[in-house]
């Protein structure tokens, strides 16, 4: 299936105003928050007004807001995301040092949700109105309506008593594997470090379950609805009439077509997981991009927040494009 190059370029061009709009909104809202970042950074010590003014000029905070925004936006074309007010280093170094932890958590949450959602959704559709279907529907309802921070706190209360899983951090001190990709689980596999892999797996389990619960519930509902629609089609009846076994009918015929909307939803949820993990990372003390954004908002670290939200926006747009692209591959009748 060939994708029309002109249509693809048009879709990319349509994302430019969205990215610009995101940067304008985030820049404006951050500067509307009360509090001076320099005064917050200096604390309550005896700092002269002249020193505060010098630091403000160092970071360009004395300039008019339109000029600050133009400087930020033009810096993007040079690969310059700015200089962190709080961390006193390049923003790109601060942001990209936290990004692997967030990506690893997002992938783990997605894997957990799919492991649960796919079989539950398929069985619920095949055994409609059965006890398993009612339990699966109830789980989907709870998963969608349950706040992530509440579930996270509940898991911490349970597992901090029994000490089955760690409830904070990414890995124990001294267990960090040799850096290759920044993803501890993958680096542990690549370096054949079983102890680090097991330790990192225990740390990521609870936040991944918390983050993946809502996605798993939504995916389960989509799988169930798609399967219910597909198994009523004539080609499914014909496949059964040919004498094919039930697993063959389900896997080769029904699931192949029912999985199309599921893949679209999962792809879109990749961006949702990346942007919706701020509270979960904060609750579990996960050193990812989400907790960095929360701390940077408290510290009024404008450049870090702006760059982080820009990463979220670009990732979400990319996930939307990927979802459209995959849909055209799986369903050739749909044009990109």
N, C-alpha and C positions, 0 to 999 in steps of 0.2 A: 504494500500500500504506500503510495507516494504522497507525501504531504506537500500541498501547494506552498511554495516558498514565499510568494507574495502575501498569502494569508498569514503565514507565520510571522513575517516581518511586521505586518499590520497589527497583529496581536502584541508583539513586543513594543511597538510604538505606542499602543494604547496604555501600556503600563507606566510610561514616563510621567504623564500628569498625576497618576496615582502616587508614585514615589515622591514627586515634588509636593503634592498636597499633604502627604504624611509628614514630610520634613517641616513644612510650614506650621502644621497643627501642633506637632510636638515641641517645636521651638517656641511657639507662642505660649502654650500651656505651661511649659517649664518656667518661663520668665514671669508668669502670672502668680506662681507660688510664692507666698511671703517668705522672706528670709534672704540674707545675703550670703552667697557661698563662701566668700573670703572670711567673713566673721565666723561662720560655722567652722571653717577649717582651722582658724586660729584659736578657737575656743574662748574661754573666759579669762585668758591671761591679760596682762597689762601690755597691750599692743597699741602703739600710737596710731592716730588717724592717718598720719603720713605714711606709715608702713602699710596700712590697709590699702591706701590709695595706690601705692607703688605696686602692690600685688595685683590690684584690679587692672592697672594699666599693663602689667606683664601678661595677663590672660586676655586682654582686650575687652574687659567687662565695662570699661568706661565709655566705650563707643556707643552710638545710638543702636537700637535694636535692629533696624533694617541693615545697617552696616555689618553688624555681627552675623546676621543671617547670610548676607552675601559672601562674607569671608568663609563661613562654614560650607556653603553650597559650592563655591568655587574650589575649595580645598578638596572636595570629593573627587573632582576630575584629576587631581594630582595624587590621589591615593592618600591624602592627608585627612584623617578624621578628627584632628585637633589634639590638644594636650589636656590631660586630665587635671582638673583643679585639685582633687582630693588625693589621687595616687601619685601625682607629680611625674607622670611618664606619658608616652604616646598612647592615645586612646586605642589605636589598632592593636597595640601589644596587650593592653588590659582586656579588651573585648575578646580577641582571638585566643587568649590564654584560658578563658572561661568557656569558650564555645565547645571544645571536645566533651566536656562533662555534660553539657546540655544535650548534645547530639546523642551521646551514649544513653542518657536517661530516656530520651525520646524513642530511640530504637528499641530499648528494653521494654518500655511501656507498650509499644505497638506490638511486639512479639507476644507479650503476655495477653493482650486483648484479643489477638487473632487466635491464639491457642484455645482460648475459652469460647470466643464468639462464634467461630465457624462451625465447630461440631454442635454446639447448643442450638444455633440458628437452623442448621440443617435438620437435626432430629426433631426440633419443635415443629418445623413445617411438615415433616413426614408423619408425625404423630400429633396432629392438630387436636387441641382440646384435651390432650392427655395430661396426666399429673406433671410430667416433665415439661410439657409446653406451658403449663400454668406457672411452674416454678421459674422457668426461663423468662417468661413475660414479666413476672414479679421482679426478678433480678434486673431486667432491663429497665424497668420503671425506677427502681431504687438507684441504679447506677447513673441514670440521667439526672435524677432529681437530687442526689446526694452531693453536697458541696465537698470539693476536694480537700479543703483545709480541715473540715470536720472528720472526714475519713482518715486523713493523715494523723490527726491528733488521737483518734480512737486507736489506730494501729500502734502508735507510740505508747499509749497507756497500757495496751495489752502486752506488747513485746518488750517494753522496757522493764517489766516485772519479771518475765521469764528469761530474758536475755537470749532469746533464740536468734534474733537478727539485730544488728546495730541500728540505732535510731538516728544517727547523725554522722555526717562526714561521708567521704567517698571511699576511703581505704584507711586501714590502720597505719600508724607511723612505722616507717621502715619497711613496709610491704609494697611500696610503689614499684611497678615493673620498669624495666628499661624503656625510656621514651622512644617511641617510633611514630605512632599516630596521635598520641594523647588520649586514646580510648583505652582505659585500663584493661578491660576484658579482652579486647583484641590484641593489645600489646602483650598480655600474659600468655595468650595462645601462641603468638608469633615467637616469643622468647622461651616457650615451653616451661613457664613458671606456674606450676599448679597451685602453689600456696597463694600467690597473688591473685590468681583467677578466682579461687574459692572465696578469698577475703573480699574482693571487689564485688563478687556476685551477692554475697550476704548484705553488703552495704546498699546495693542498688535495688534489692528486691522490694522493700517496703515503699520507697517513693515511686518505683515503677508500677506497682500494683495500684497505688493511690491515683497516679496520673492516668493509668490505662483503664480504670474502672468505667469512666464515662464513655470513653471511646469504644470499649468492648461492648457496652450495653447498646450503644447506637449501631454498631456494626452488626450485632446479633439481630436487631430489629430489621435492618435492611436485608440481611441474608434470609431471614424467615419470610419476609414479604416477597422477596424475589423468587424464592423457592416455591412459595404457594402459587404465585402467578405462573411459573414455568411448568409445574407438574400438571397443570390443567390443559396444557397445549396439546394439539393433535399429534405432534411428532413424538411426544412422550407416550401417548396411548399406543401409537404405532410400534414404538420400541418394545413396549410390554407385549404387544400382540405377536411380535417376532419371537418371543420366548426368551428374551434377554433376562438375566438375573436382576434382582432389585439393585444390588450394588453397581452393576454395569449401567443401568438406566439412570441412577442417581449421579454417578461420577462422570460418565462419558457424555451424557446428554443434558440432564437437568442442571447440574452444578456448573457446567461449562458456560451456559447462557445466564444463569443466575448470578454468576460471579462478576459480571460486567459492572452493574451499578455499585457493587460492593467495593471493587477496586477504585472506582471514582471517589467514593466516600472516604476510603482509607487514605487515598492520596491527598485529598483536601484536609483530612484530619492531621496529616503530618505538620502542616502549618499551624493548625490549632494547638497541637501538642507543644510545638516550639514556643508559641506565644502565650500559652496558658499555663506554663509551669512556674510562674513567678512565686505564687503562694506556696506551692508544693516544695519548691527548692528552699524557700525561707523556713518552712515548718521543719524540714529534715536537715537543715544546715548543709544543703548540697551546694558545693562551690561552682555553680554554673552561671549562665548568663542571666537567668531570671533573678537570682538573689543579688547579682551585681546591679541590676537595674533598680531593685527595691532600695538597696543601700545607697546607690547614687542619687536617687530621688530624695532620700533623707538628707544627704550631704549637699544637695543642690549642685551636683556635679553635672552641669549642663552638657558638656561635650560627650561624656560617657552615655548618658541617657539618649541623646540624639543619635549617636552611632549605633547603639544597641537596638533601638526601635527601627532604625533604618535596616539593620540586618533582619529583624523580624518581618518587616514589610516586604523586602526583596525575596525572602524565603517563602513567604505566603504566596506572593505572586508567581514564583517559580513552581510552587506546588499546584496552583491553579492551571498553569500552562501544561504541566506534566499530566494532570488529570484529563485535560482536553485531548492531549496527544495520545494517551493510552486508550481513551474511549474511541478515538477514530481507528486505532489499530484493532481493538477488540470488536468494534461494530463498524464495518466499512461503509454502511449506509449513511453514517454521520460524517459530515465534512468538518475539517478543522476550522 
